[in-house]
């Protein structure tokens, strides 16, 4: 199960993998630098819409599954 700590780590790792600075990712995703810093730290109250925009700027997407494993949003694995 994903939590904001895990999402923050993913954002940081993917950003670094792409060679982006935090300010560059902020500009690419349409959010402020402070938001990127807070997401990477795992801020539990980060706005989901902005988190999705950051993930999209990294080329990532969220997938939502029912408890039975059926994907109801996003691409199936």
mmCIF file of the N, C-alpha and C atoms, coordinates in Angstrom:
data_MODEL
# 
_entry.id   MODEL 
# 
loop_
_atom_site.group_PDB 
_atom_site.id 
_atom_site.type_symbol 
_atom_site.label_atom_id 
_atom_site.label_alt_id 
_atom_site.label_comp_id 
_atom_site.label_asym_id 
_atom_site.label_entity_id 
_atom_site.label_seq_id 
_atom_site.pdbx_PDB_ins_code 
_atom_site.Cartn_x 
_atom_site.Cartn_y 
_atom_site.Cartn_z 
_atom_site.occupancy 
_atom_site.B_iso_or_equiv 
_atom_site.pdbx_formal_charge 
_atom_site.auth_seq_id 
_atom_site.auth_comp_id 
_atom_site.auth_asym_id 
_atom_site.auth_atom_id 
_atom_site.pdbx_PDB_model_num 
ATOM 1   N N  . UNK A 1 1  ? 0.848   -1.186 0.000   1.00 0.00 ? 1  UNK A N  1 
ATOM 2   C CA . UNK A 1 1  ? 0.000   0.000  0.000   1.00 0.00 ? 1  UNK A CA 1 
ATOM 3   C C  . UNK A 1 1  ? 0.887   1.241  0.000   1.00 0.00 ? 1  UNK A C  1 
ATOM 4   N N  . UNK A 1 2  ? 0.564   2.175  -0.846  1.00 0.00 ? 2  UNK A N  1 
ATOM 5   C CA . UNK A 1 2  ? 1.334   3.413  -0.915  1.00 0.00 ? 2  UNK A CA 1 
ATOM 6   C C  . UNK A 1 2  ? 0.964   4.356  0.216   1.00 0.00 ? 2  UNK A C  1 
ATOM 7   N N  . UNK A 1 3  ? 1.950   5.050  0.715   1.00 0.00 ? 3  UNK A N  1 
ATOM 8   C CA . UNK A 1 3  ? 1.725   6.144  1.647   1.00 0.00 ? 3  UNK A CA 1 
ATOM 9   C C  . UNK A 1 3  ? 2.571   7.310  1.160   1.00 0.00 ? 3  UNK A C  1 
ATOM 10  N N  . UNK A 1 4  ? 2.446   8.460  1.801   1.00 0.00 ? 4  UNK A N  1 
ATOM 11  C CA . UNK A 1 4  ? 3.155   9.643  1.303   1.00 0.00 ? 4  UNK A CA 1 
ATOM 12  C C  . UNK A 1 4  ? 4.671   9.524  1.466   1.00 0.00 ? 4  UNK A C  1 
ATOM 13  N N  . UNK A 1 5  ? 5.141   8.797  2.457   1.00 0.00 ? 5  UNK A N  1 
ATOM 14  C CA . UNK A 1 5  ? 6.585   8.585  2.596   1.00 0.00 ? 5  UNK A CA 1 
ATOM 15  C C  . UNK A 1 5  ? 7.106   7.836  1.370   1.00 0.00 ? 5  UNK A C  1 
ATOM 16  N N  . UNK A 1 6  ? 6.403   6.779  0.976   1.00 0.00 ? 6  UNK A N  1 
ATOM 17  C CA . UNK A 1 6  ? 6.815   5.991  -0.188  1.00 0.00 ? 6  UNK A CA 1 
ATOM 18  C C  . UNK A 1 6  ? 6.718   6.809  -1.469  1.00 0.00 ? 6  UNK A C  1 
ATOM 19  N N  . UNK A 1 7  ? 5.624   7.554  -1.630  1.00 0.00 ? 7  UNK A N  1 
ATOM 20  C CA . UNK A 1 7  ? 5.473   8.401  -2.820  1.00 0.00 ? 7  UNK A CA 1 
ATOM 21  C C  . UNK A 1 7  ? 6.587   9.440  -2.862  1.00 0.00 ? 7  UNK A C  1 
ATOM 22  N N  . UNK A 1 8  ? 6.918   10.017 -1.724  1.00 0.00 ? 8  UNK A N  1 
ATOM 23  C CA . UNK A 1 8  ? 8.005   10.992 -1.655  1.00 0.00 ? 8  UNK A CA 1 
ATOM 24  C C  . UNK A 1 8  ? 9.332   10.411 -2.098  1.00 0.00 ? 8  UNK A C  1 
ATOM 25  N N  . UNK A 1 9  ? 9.606   9.196  -1.648  1.00 0.00 ? 9  UNK A N  1 
ATOM 26  C CA . UNK A 1 9  ? 10.854  8.519  -2.061  1.00 0.00 ? 9  UNK A CA 1 
ATOM 27  C C  . UNK A 1 9  ? 10.861  8.264  -3.558  1.00 0.00 ? 9  UNK A C  1 
ATOM 28  N N  . UNK A 1 10 ? 9.713   7.840  -4.087  1.00 0.00 ? 10 UNK A N  1 
ATOM 29  C CA . UNK A 1 10 ? 9.616   7.581  -5.528  1.00 0.00 ? 10 UNK A CA 1 
ATOM 30  C C  . UNK A 1 10 ? 9.860   8.864  -6.313  1.00 0.00 ? 10 UNK A C  1 
ATOM 31  N N  . UNK A 1 11 ? 9.222   9.948  -5.887  1.00 0.00 ? 11 UNK A N  1 
ATOM 32  C CA . UNK A 1 11 ? 9.404   11.230 -6.571  1.00 0.00 ? 11 UNK A CA 1 
ATOM 33  C C  . UNK A 1 11 ? 10.872  11.631 -6.547  1.00 0.00 ? 11 UNK A C  1 
ATOM 34  N N  . UNK A 1 12 ? 11.509  11.568 -5.381  1.00 0.00 ? 12 UNK A N  1 
ATOM 35  C CA . UNK A 1 12 ? 12.920  11.948 -5.266  1.00 0.00 ? 12 UNK A CA 1 
ATOM 36  C C  . UNK A 1 12 ? 13.807  11.060 -6.141  1.00 0.00 ? 12 UNK A C  1 
ATOM 37  N N  . UNK A 1 13 ? 13.596  9.739  -6.060  1.00 0.00 ? 13 UNK A N  1 
ATOM 38  C CA . UNK A 1 13 ? 14.429  8.815  -6.833  1.00 0.00 ? 13 UNK A CA 1 
ATOM 39  C C  . UNK A 1 13 ? 14.260  9.013  -8.338  1.00 0.00 ? 13 UNK A C  1 
ATOM 40  N N  . UNK A 1 14 ? 13.024  9.178  -8.789  1.00 0.00 ? 14 UNK A N  1 
ATOM 41  C CA . UNK A 1 14 ? 12.776  9.380  -10.217 1.00 0.00 ? 14 UNK A CA 1 
ATOM 42  C C  . UNK A 1 14 ? 13.336  10.719 -10.688 1.00 0.00 ? 14 UNK A C  1 
ATOM 43  N N  . UNK A 1 15 ? 13.180  11.737 -9.865  1.00 0.00 ? 15 UNK A N  1 
ATOM 44  C CA . UNK A 1 15 ? 13.724  13.063 -10.217 1.00 0.00 ? 15 UNK A CA 1 
ATOM 45  C C  . UNK A 1 15 ? 15.225  12.972 -10.405 1.00 0.00 ? 15 UNK A C  1 
ATOM 46  N N  . UNK A 1 16 ? 15.891  12.321 -9.460  1.00 0.00 ? 16 UNK A N  1 
ATOM 47  C CA . UNK A 1 16 ? 17.345  12.187 -9.562  1.00 0.00 ? 16 UNK A CA 1 
ATOM 48  C C  . UNK A 1 16 ? 17.750  11.331 -10.756 1.00 0.00 ? 16 UNK A C  1 
ATOM 49  N N  . UNK A 1 17 ? 16.987  10.282 -11.007 1.00 0.00 ? 17 UNK A N  1 
ATOM 50  C CA . UNK A 1 17 ? 17.265  9.411  -12.158 1.00 0.00 ? 17 UNK A CA 1 
ATOM 51  C C  . UNK A 1 17 ? 17.196  10.196 -13.468 1.00 0.00 ? 17 UNK A C  1 
ATOM 52  N N  . UNK A 1 18 ? 16.281  11.155 -13.525 1.00 0.00 ? 18 UNK A N  1 
ATOM 53  C CA . UNK A 1 18 ? 16.134  11.993 -14.720 1.00 0.00 ? 18 UNK A CA 1 
ATOM 54  C C  . UNK A 1 18 ? 17.112  13.163 -14.735 1.00 0.00 ? 18 UNK A C  1 
ATOM 55  N N  . UNK A 1 19 ? 17.875  13.322 -13.663 1.00 0.00 ? 19 UNK A N  1 
ATOM 56  C CA . UNK A 1 19 ? 18.851  14.400 -13.600 1.00 0.00 ? 19 UNK A CA 1 
ATOM 57  C C  . UNK A 1 19 ? 18.231  15.771 -13.392 1.00 0.00 ? 19 UNK A C  1 
ATOM 58  N N  . UNK A 1 20 ? 17.069  15.804 -12.758 1.00 0.00 ? 20 UNK A N  1 
ATOM 59  C CA . UNK A 1 20 ? 16.384  17.074 -12.531 1.00 0.00 ? 20 UNK A CA 1 
ATOM 60  C C  . UNK A 1 20 ? 16.657  17.609 -11.129 1.00 0.00 ? 20 UNK A C  1 
ATOM 61  N N  . UNK A 1 21 ? 16.768  18.916 -11.023 1.00 0.00 ? 21 UNK A N  1 
ATOM 62  C CA . UNK A 1 21 ? 16.796  19.568 -9.713  1.00 0.00 ? 21 UNK A CA 1 
ATOM 63  C C  . UNK A 1 21 ? 15.354  19.742 -9.249  1.00 0.00 ? 21 UNK A C  1 
ATOM 64  N N  . UNK A 1 22 ? 15.172  19.979 -7.970  1.00 0.00 ? 22 UNK A N  1 
ATOM 65  C CA . UNK A 1 22 ? 13.834  20.170 -7.443  1.00 0.00 ? 22 UNK A CA 1 
ATOM 66  C C  . UNK A 1 22 ? 13.118  21.344 -8.116  1.00 0.00 ? 22 UNK A C  1 
ATOM 67  N N  . UNK A 1 23 ? 13.825  22.430 -8.343  1.00 0.00 ? 23 UNK A N  1 
ATOM 68  C CA . UNK A 1 23 ? 13.185  23.583 -8.978  1.00 0.00 ? 23 UNK A CA 1 
ATOM 69  C C  . UNK A 1 23 ? 12.786  23.287 -10.420 1.00 0.00 ? 23 UNK A C  1 
ATOM 70  N N  . UNK A 1 24 ? 13.557  22.462 -11.105 1.00 0.00 ? 24 UNK A N  1 
ATOM 71  C CA . UNK A 1 24 ? 13.217  22.084 -12.484 1.00 0.00 ? 24 UNK A CA 1 
ATOM 72  C C  . UNK A 1 24 ? 11.962  21.219 -12.511 1.00 0.00 ? 24 UNK A C  1 
ATOM 73  N N  . UNK A 1 25 ? 11.857  20.285 -11.575 1.00 0.00 ? 25 UNK A N  1 
ATOM 74  C CA . UNK A 1 25 ? 10.659  19.451 -11.497 1.00 0.00 ? 25 UNK A CA 1 
ATOM 75  C C  . UNK A 1 25 ? 9.445   20.304 -11.133 1.00 0.00 ? 25 UNK A C  1 
ATOM 76  N N  . UNK A 1 26 ? 9.633   21.244 -10.234 1.00 0.00 ? 26 UNK A N  1 
ATOM 77  C CA . UNK A 1 26 ? 8.538   22.141 -9.859  1.00 0.00 ? 26 UNK A CA 1 
ATOM 78  C C  . UNK A 1 26 ? 8.027   22.889 -11.085 1.00 0.00 ? 26 UNK A C  1 
ATOM 79  N N  . UNK A 1 27 ? 8.924   23.440 -11.879 1.00 0.00 ? 27 UNK A N  1 
ATOM 80  C CA . UNK A 1 27 ? 8.539   24.181 -13.079 1.00 0.00 ? 27 UNK A CA 1 
ATOM 81  C C  . UNK A 1 27 ? 7.850   23.262 -14.090 1.00 0.00 ? 27 UNK A C  1 
ATOM 82  N N  . UNK A 1 28 ? 8.367   22.052 -14.263 1.00 0.00 ? 28 UNK A N  1 
ATOM 83  C CA . UNK A 1 28 ? 7.806   21.119 -15.238 1.00 0.00 ? 28 UNK A CA 1 
ATOM 84  C C  . UNK A 1 28 ? 6.415   20.634 -14.837 1.00 0.00 ? 28 UNK A C  1 
ATOM 85  N N  . UNK A 1 29 ? 6.131   20.621 -13.556 1.00 0.00 ? 29 UNK A N  1 
ATOM 86  C CA . UNK A 1 29 ? 4.846   20.107 -13.097 1.00 0.00 ? 29 UNK A CA 1 
ATOM 87  C C  . UNK A 1 29 ? 3.867   21.202 -12.691 1.00 0.00 ? 29 UNK A C  1 
ATOM 88  N N  . UNK A 1 30 ? 4.288   22.454 -12.750 1.00 0.00 ? 30 UNK A N  1 
ATOM 89  C CA . UNK A 1 30 ? 3.392   23.556 -12.447 1.00 0.00 ? 30 UNK A CA 1 
ATOM 90  C C  . UNK A 1 30 ? 3.101   23.755 -10.968 1.00 0.00 ? 30 UNK A C  1 
ATOM 91  N N  . UNK A 1 31 ? 4.039   23.352 -10.124 1.00 0.00 ? 31 UNK A N  1 
ATOM 92  C CA . UNK A 1 31 ? 3.890   23.547 -8.679  1.00 0.00 ? 31 UNK A CA 1 
ATOM 93  C C  . UNK A 1 31 ? 5.083   24.343 -8.172  1.00 0.00 ? 31 UNK A C  1 
ATOM 94  N N  . UNK A 1 32 ? 5.032   24.752 -6.935  1.00 0.00 ? 32 UNK A N  1 
ATOM 95  C CA . UNK A 1 32 ? 6.139   25.494 -6.357  1.00 0.00 ? 32 UNK A CA 1 
ATOM 96  C C  . UNK A 1 32 ? 7.248   24.587 -5.835  1.00 0.00 ? 32 UNK A C  1 
ATOM 97  N N  . UNK A 1 33 ? 8.419   25.153 -5.702  1.00 0.00 ? 33 UNK A N  1 
ATOM 98  C CA . UNK A 1 33 ? 9.566   24.416 -5.165  1.00 0.00 ? 33 UNK A CA 1 
ATOM 99  C C  . UNK A 1 33 ? 9.255   23.853 -3.778  1.00 0.00 ? 33 UNK A C  1 
ATOM 100 N N  . UNK A 1 34 ? 8.624   24.665 -2.952  1.00 0.00 ? 34 UNK A N  1 
ATOM 101 C CA . UNK A 1 34 ? 8.297   24.200 -1.595  1.00 0.00 ? 34 UNK A CA 1 
ATOM 102 C C  . UNK A 1 34 ? 7.432   22.943 -1.632  1.00 0.00 ? 34 UNK A C  1 
ATOM 103 N N  . UNK A 1 35 ? 6.506   22.872 -2.589  1.00 0.00 ? 35 UNK A N  1 
ATOM 104 C CA . UNK A 1 35 ? 5.654   21.687 -2.701  1.00 0.00 ? 35 UNK A CA 1 
ATOM 105 C C  . UNK A 1 35 ? 6.496   20.443 -2.989  1.00 0.00 ? 35 UNK A C  1 
ATOM 106 N N  . UNK A 1 36 ? 7.449   20.562 -3.904  1.00 0.00 ? 36 UNK A N  1 
ATOM 107 C CA . UNK A 1 36 ? 8.320   19.428 -4.230  1.00 0.00 ? 36 UNK A CA 1 
ATOM 108 C C  . UNK A 1 36 ? 9.088   18.990 -2.995  1.00 0.00 ? 36 UNK A C  1 
ATOM 109 N N  . UNK A 1 37 ? 9.645   19.940 -2.274  1.00 0.00 ? 37 UNK A N  1 
ATOM 110 C CA . UNK A 1 37 ? 10.397  19.625 -1.050  1.00 0.00 ? 37 UNK A CA 1 
ATOM 111 C C  . UNK A 1 37 ? 9.499   18.877 -0.066  1.00 0.00 ? 37 UNK A C  1 
ATOM 112 N N  . UNK A 1 38 ? 8.278   19.366 0.120   1.00 0.00 ? 38 UNK A N  1 
ATOM 113 C CA . UNK A 1 38 ? 7.359   18.741 1.064   1.00 0.00 ? 38 UNK A CA 1 
ATOM 114 C C  . UNK A 1 38 ? 6.936   17.348 0.615   1.00 0.00 ? 38 UNK A C  1 
ATOM 115 N N  . UNK A 1 39 ? 6.671   17.166 -0.665  1.00 0.00 ? 39 UNK A N  1 
ATOM 116 C CA . UNK A 1 39 ? 6.303   15.840 -1.169  1.00 0.00 ? 39 UNK A CA 1 
ATOM 117 C C  . UNK A 1 39 ? 7.452   14.861 -0.953  1.00 0.00 ? 39 UNK A C  1 
ATOM 118 N N  . UNK A 1 40 ? 8.655   15.277 -1.304  1.00 0.00 ? 40 UNK A N  1 
ATOM 119 C CA . UNK A 1 40 ? 9.810   14.386 -1.140  1.00 0.00 ? 40 UNK A CA 1 
ATOM 120 C C  . UNK A 1 40 ? 10.052  14.034 0.320   1.00 0.00 ? 40 UNK A C  1 
ATOM 121 N N  . UNK A 1 41 ? 9.618   14.880 1.227   1.00 0.00 ? 41 UNK A N  1 
ATOM 122 C CA . UNK A 1 41 ? 9.731   14.585 2.665   1.00 0.00 ? 41 UNK A CA 1 
ATOM 123 C C  . UNK A 1 41 ? 8.569   13.746 3.178   1.00 0.00 ? 41 UNK A C  1 
ATOM 124 N N  . UNK A 1 42 ? 7.585   13.501 2.315   1.00 0.00 ? 42 UNK A N  1 
ATOM 125 C CA . UNK A 1 42 ? 6.460   12.653 2.702   1.00 0.00 ? 42 UNK A CA 1 
ATOM 126 C C  . UNK A 1 42 ? 5.340   13.369 3.422   1.00 0.00 ? 42 UNK A C  1 
ATOM 127 N N  . UNK A 1 43 ? 5.159   14.640 3.144   1.00 0.00 ? 43 UNK A N  1 
ATOM 128 C CA . UNK A 1 43 ? 4.097   15.409 3.805   1.00 0.00 ? 43 UNK A CA 1 
ATOM 129 C C  . UNK A 1 43 ? 2.748   14.712 3.601   1.00 0.00 ? 43 UNK A C  1 
ATOM 130 N N  . UNK A 1 44 ? 2.091   14.325 4.693   1.00 0.00 ? 44 UNK A N  1 
ATOM 131 C CA . UNK A 1 44 ? 0.858   13.541 4.572   1.00 0.00 ? 44 UNK A CA 1 
ATOM 132 C C  . UNK A 1 44 ? -0.345  14.316 4.062   1.00 0.00 ? 44 UNK A C  1 
ATOM 133 N N  . UNK A 1 45 ? -0.293  15.644 4.068   1.00 0.00 ? 45 UNK A N  1 
ATOM 134 C CA . UNK A 1 45 ? -1.445  16.430 3.637   1.00 0.00 ? 45 UNK A CA 1 
ATOM 135 C C  . UNK A 1 45 ? -1.254  17.068 2.263   1.00 0.00 ? 45 UNK A C  1 
ATOM 136 N N  . UNK A 1 46 ? -0.315  16.564 1.472   1.00 0.00 ? 46 UNK A N  1 
ATOM 137 C CA . UNK A 1 46 ? -0.082  17.106 0.125   1.00 0.00 ? 46 UNK A CA 1 
ATOM 138 C C  . UNK A 1 46 ? -1.328  16.922 -0.736  1.00 0.00 ? 46 UNK A C  1 
ATOM 139 N N  . UNK A 1 47 ? -1.639  17.922 -1.535  1.00 0.00 ? 47 UNK A N  1 
ATOM 140 C CA . UNK A 1 47 ? -2.813  17.867 -2.406  1.00 0.00 ? 47 UNK A CA 1 
ATOM 141 C C  . UNK A 1 47 ? -2.628  16.817 -3.490  1.00 0.00 ? 47 UNK A C  1 
ATOM 142 N N  . UNK A 1 48 ? -3.575  15.906 -3.583  1.00 0.00 ? 48 UNK A N  1 
ATOM 143 C CA . UNK A 1 48 ? -3.452  14.777 -4.509  1.00 0.00 ? 48 UNK A CA 1 
ATOM 144 C C  . UNK A 1 48 ? -3.351  15.221 -5.969  1.00 0.00 ? 48 UNK A C  1 
ATOM 145 N N  . UNK A 1 49 ? -4.069  16.257 -6.345  1.00 0.00 ? 49 UNK A N  1 
ATOM 146 C CA . UNK A 1 49 ? -3.998  16.735 -7.725  1.00 0.00 ? 49 UNK A CA 1 
ATOM 147 C C  . UNK A 1 49 ? -2.604  17.201 -8.097  1.00 0.00 ? 49 UNK A C  1 
ATOM 148 N N  . UNK A 1 50 ? -1.963  17.898 -7.181  1.00 0.00 ? 50 UNK A N  1 
ATOM 149 C CA . UNK A 1 50 ? -0.596  18.360 -7.424  1.00 0.00 ? 50 UNK A CA 1 
ATOM 150 C C  . UNK A 1 50 ? 0.383   17.191 -7.422  1.00 0.00 ? 50 UNK A C  1 
ATOM 151 N N  . UNK A 1 51 ? 0.165   16.211 -6.549  1.00 0.00 ? 51 UNK A N  1 
ATOM 152 C CA . UNK A 1 51 ? 1.032   15.029 -6.523  1.00 0.00 ? 51 UNK A CA 1 
ATOM 153 C C  . UNK A 1 51 ? 0.933   14.300 -7.863  1.00 0.00 ? 51 UNK A C  1 
ATOM 154 N N  . UNK A 1 52 ? -0.268  14.164 -8.392  1.00 0.00 ? 52 UNK A N  1 
ATOM 155 C CA . UNK A 1 52 ? -0.448  13.513 -9.692  1.00 0.00 ? 52 UNK A CA 1 
ATOM 156 C C  . UNK A 1 52 ? 0.248   14.305 -10.786 1.00 0.00 ? 52 UNK A C  1 
ATOM 157 N N  . UNK A 1 53 ? 0.195   15.631 -10.733 1.00 0.00 ? 53 UNK A N  1 
ATOM 158 C CA . UNK A 1 53 ? 0.893   16.462 -11.725 1.00 0.00 ? 53 UNK A CA 1 
ATOM 159 C C  . UNK A 1 53 ? 2.397   16.252 -11.652 1.00 0.00 ? 53 UNK A C  1 
ATOM 160 N N  . UNK A 1 54 ? 2.936   16.145 -10.448 1.00 0.00 ? 54 UNK A N  1 
ATOM 161 C CA . UNK A 1 54 ? 4.378   15.894 -10.272 1.00 0.00 ? 54 UNK A CA 1 
ATOM 162 C C  . UNK A 1 54 ? 4.737   14.526 -10.843 1.00 0.00 ? 54 UNK A C  1 
ATOM 163 N N  . UNK A 1 55 ? 3.947   13.511 -10.512 1.00 0.00 ? 55 UNK A N  1 
ATOM 164 C CA . UNK A 1 55 ? 4.216   12.167 -11.037 1.00 0.00 ? 55 UNK A CA 1 
ATOM 165 C C  . UNK A 1 55 ? 4.137   12.153 -12.566 1.00 0.00 ? 55 UNK A C  1 
ATOM 166 N N  . UNK A 1 56 ? 3.174   12.857 -13.127 1.00 0.00 ? 56 UNK A N  1 
ATOM 167 C CA . UNK A 1 56 ? 3.046   12.916 -14.589 1.00 0.00 ? 56 UNK A CA 1 
ATOM 168 C C  . UNK A 1 56 ? 4.259   13.587 -15.212 1.00 0.00 ? 56 UNK A C  1 
ATOM 169 N N  . UNK A 1 57 ? 4.763   14.640 -14.578 1.00 0.00 ? 57 UNK A N  1 
ATOM 170 C CA . UNK A 1 57 ? 5.952   15.327 -15.102 1.00 0.00 ? 57 UNK A CA 1 
ATOM 171 C C  . UNK A 1 57 ? 7.169   14.406 -15.079 1.00 0.00 ? 57 UNK A C  1 
ATOM 172 N N  . UNK A 1 58 ? 7.154   13.428 -14.185 1.00 0.00 ? 58 UNK A N  1 
ATOM 173 C CA . UNK A 1 58 ? 8.243   12.446 -14.117 1.00 0.00 ? 58 UNK A CA 1 
ATOM 174 C C  . UNK A 1 58 ? 8.012   11.264 -15.060 1.00 0.00 ? 58 UNK A C  1 
ATOM 175 N N  . UNK A 1 59 ? 6.851   11.249 -15.711 1.00 0.00 ? 59 UNK A N  1 
ATOM 176 C CA . UNK A 1 59 ? 6.524   10.129 -16.596 1.00 0.00 ? 59 UNK A CA 1 
ATOM 177 C C  . UNK A 1 59 ? 5.921   8.952  -15.855 1.00 0.00 ? 59 UNK A C  1 
ATOM 178 N N  . UNK A 1 60 ? 5.464   9.173  -14.622 1.00 0.00 ? 60 UNK A N  1 
ATOM 179 C CA . UNK A 1 60 ? 4.861   8.126  -13.800 1.00 0.00 ? 60 UNK A CA 1 
ATOM 180 C C  . UNK A 1 60 ? 3.356   8.321  -13.749 1.00 0.00 ? 60 UNK A C  1 
ATOM 181 N N  . UNK A 1 61 ? 2.652   7.295  -13.312 1.00 0.00 ? 61 UNK A N  1 
ATOM 182 C CA . UNK A 1 61 ? 1.218   7.404  -13.120 1.00 0.00 ? 61 UNK A CA 1 
ATOM 183 C C  . UNK A 1 61 ? 0.799   6.556  -11.930 1.00 0.00 ? 61 UNK A C  1 
ATOM 184 N N  . UNK A 1 62 ? -0.340  6.898  -11.365 1.00 0.00 ? 62 UNK A N  1 
ATOM 185 C CA . UNK A 1 62 ? -0.907  6.106  -10.278 1.00 0.00 ? 62 UNK A CA 1 
ATOM 186 C C  . UNK A 1 62 ? -1.833  5.055  -10.858 1.00 0.00 ? 62 UNK A C  1 
ATOM 187 N N  . UNK A 1 63 ? -1.945  3.962  -10.149 1.00 0.00 ? 63 UNK A N  1 
ATOM 188 C CA . UNK A 1 63 ? -2.853  2.898  -10.539 1.00 0.00 ? 63 UNK A CA 1 
ATOM 189 C C  . UNK A 1 63 ? -3.725  2.597  -9.337  1.00 0.00 ? 63 UNK A C  1 
ATOM 190 N N  . UNK A 1 64 ? -5.026  2.521  -9.551  1.00 0.00 ? 64 UNK A N  1 
ATOM 191 C CA . UNK A 1 64 ? -5.955  2.215  -8.471  1.00 0.00 ? 64 UNK A CA 1 
ATOM 192 C C  . UNK A 1 64 ? -6.539  0.833  -8.726  1.00 0.00 ? 64 UNK A C  1 
ATOM 193 N N  . UNK A 1 65 ? -6.433  -0.023 -7.707  1.00 0.00 ? 65 UNK A N  1 
ATOM 194 C CA . UNK A 1 65 ? -6.950  -1.385 -7.816  1.00 0.00 ? 65 UNK A CA 1 
ATOM 195 C C  . UNK A 1 65 ? -7.976  -1.647 -6.734  1.00 0.00 ? 65 UNK A C  1 
ATOM 196 N N  . UNK A 1 66 ? -8.932  -2.473 -7.081  1.00 0.00 ? 66 UNK A N  1 
ATOM 197 C CA . UNK A 1 66 ? -9.871  -2.960 -6.080  1.00 0.00 ? 66 UNK A CA 1 
ATOM 198 C C  . UNK A 1 66 ? -9.144  -4.007 -5.235  1.00 0.00 ? 66 UNK A C  1 
ATOM 199 N N  . UNK A 1 67 ? -9.692  -4.365 -4.092  1.00 0.00 ? 67 UNK A N  1 
ATOM 200 C CA . UNK A 1 67 ? -9.058  -5.389 -3.263  1.00 0.00 ? 67 UNK A CA 1 
ATOM 201 C C  . UNK A 1 67 ? -8.836  -6.721 -3.985  1.00 0.00 ? 67 UNK A C  1 
ATOM 202 N N  . UNK A 1 68 ? -9.659  -7.019 -4.997  1.00 0.00 ? 68 UNK A N  1 
ATOM 203 C CA . UNK A 1 68 ? -9.473  -8.269 -5.739  1.00 0.00 ? 68 UNK A CA 1 
ATOM 204 C C  . UNK A 1 68 ? -8.379  -8.169 -6.806  1.00 0.00 ? 68 UNK A C  1 
ATOM 205 N N  . UNK A 1 69 ? -7.725  -6.986 -6.884  1.00 0.00 ? 69 UNK A N  1 
ATOM 206 C CA . UNK A 1 69 ? -6.611  -6.823 -7.802  1.00 0.00 ? 69 UNK A CA 1 
ATOM 207 C C  . UNK A 1 69 ? -6.977  -6.255 -9.160  1.00 0.00 ? 69 UNK A C  1 
ATOM 208 N N  . UNK A 1 70 ? -8.245  -6.092 -9.432  1.00 0.00 ? 70 UNK A N  1 
ATOM 209 C CA . UNK A 1 70 ? -8.677  -5.540 -10.724 1.00 0.00 ? 70 UNK A CA 1 
ATOM 210 C C  . UNK A 1 70 ? -8.374  -4.046 -10.755 1.00 0.00 ? 70 UNK A C  1 
ATOM 211 N N  . UNK A 1 71 ? -7.706  -3.622 -11.837 1.00 0.00 ? 71 UNK A N  1 
ATOM 212 C CA . UNK A 1 71 ? -7.353  -2.215 -12.010 1.00 0.00 ? 71 UNK A CA 1 
ATOM 213 C C  . UNK A 1 71 ? -8.595  -1.451 -12.452 1.00 0.00 ? 71 UNK A C  1 
ATOM 214 N N  . UNK A 1 72 ? -8.923  -0.387 -11.689 1.00 0.00 ? 72 UNK A N  1 
ATOM 215 C CA . UNK A 1 72 ? -10.090 0.406  -12.059 1.00 0.00 ? 72 UNK A CA 1 
ATOM 216 C C  . UNK A 1 72 ? -9.693  1.786  -12.560 1.00 0.00 ? 72 UNK A C  1 
ATOM 217 N N  . UNK A 1 73 ? -8.415  2.154  -12.398 1.00 0.00 ? 73 UNK A N  1 
ATOM 218 C CA . UNK A 1 73 ? -7.899  3.415  -12.925 1.00 0.00 ? 73 UNK A CA 1 
ATOM 219 C C  . UNK A 1 73 ? -6.410  3.246  -13.167 1.00 0.00 ? 73 UNK A C  1 
ATOM 220 N N  . UNK A 1 74 ? -5.943  3.745  -14.285 1.00 0.00 ? 74 UNK A N  1 
ATOM 221 C CA . UNK A 1 74 ? -4.534  3.558  -14.647 1.00 0.00 ? 74 UNK A CA 1 
ATOM 222 C C  . UNK A 1 74 ? -4.413  2.378  -15.588 1.00 0.00 ? 74 UNK A C  1 
ATOM 223 N N  . UNK A 1 75 ? -3.202  2.056  -15.926 1.00 0.00 ? 75 UNK A N  1 
ATOM 224 C CA . UNK A 1 75 ? -2.950  0.950  -16.841 1.00 0.00 ? 75 UNK A CA 1 
ATOM 225 C C  . UNK A 1 75 ? -2.793  -0.355 -16.072 1.00 0.00 ? 75 UNK A C  1 
ATOM 226 N N  . UNK A 1 76 ? -3.353  -1.435 -16.564 1.00 0.00 ? 76 UNK A N  1 
ATOM 227 C CA . UNK A 1 76 ? -3.134  -2.730 -15.916 1.00 0.00 ? 76 UNK A CA 1 
ATOM 228 C C  . UNK A 1 76 ? -1.661  -3.124 -16.017 1.00 0.00 ? 76 UNK A C  1 
ATOM 229 N N  . UNK A 1 77 ? -1.192  -3.832 -15.016 1.00 0.00 ? 77 UNK A N  1 
ATOM 230 C CA . UNK A 1 77 ? 0.214   -4.275 -14.985 1.00 0.00 ? 77 UNK A CA 1 
ATOM 231 C C  . UNK A 1 77 ? 0.471   -5.318 -16.040 1.00 0.00 ? 77 UNK A C  1 
# 
